[in-house]
């Protein structure tokens, strides 16, 4: 009986830690997505429509946010963004 209670307690603890870890990972990904969108909004000459399209791209492909944030060249960032915007338009 005690062994079963201990097993249940450890199982519950394992589930709590696992859920907490998954929430932390999700939170980190969402933070990267928010930072990428903020960086895109700060770019000169970007239209509201392009910002909307960038949000859709990030929503459909969260890894885009990390790639965008890790690019060093401003020109490369813009080219990368516009490439994906054009790709999105061609899907419509």
Rosetta blueprint (number, residue, H / E / L):
1 X L
2 X H
3 X H
4 X H
5 X H
6 X H
7 X H
8 X H
9 X H
10 X H
11 X H
12 X H
13 X H
14 X H
15 X H
16 X H
17 X H
18 X H
19 X H
20 X H
21 X H
22 X H
23 X H
24 X H
25 X H
26 X H
27 X H
28 X H
29 X H
30 X H
31 X H
32 X H
33 X H
34 X H
35 X H
36 X H
37 X H
38 X H
39 X H
40 X H
41 X H
42 X H
43 X L
44 X L
45 X L
46 X L
47 X L
48 X H
49 X H
50 X H
51 X H
52 X H
53 X H
54 X H
55 X H
56 X H
57 X H
58 X H
59 X H
60 X H
61 X L
62 X L
63 X H
64 X H
65 X H
66 X H
67 X H
68 X H
69 X H
70 X H
71 X L
72 X L
73 X L
74 X H
75 X H
76 X H
77 X H
78 X H
79 X H
80 X H
81 X H
82 X H
83 X H
84 X H
85 X H
86 X H
87 X H
88 X H
89 X H
90 X H
91 X H
92 X L
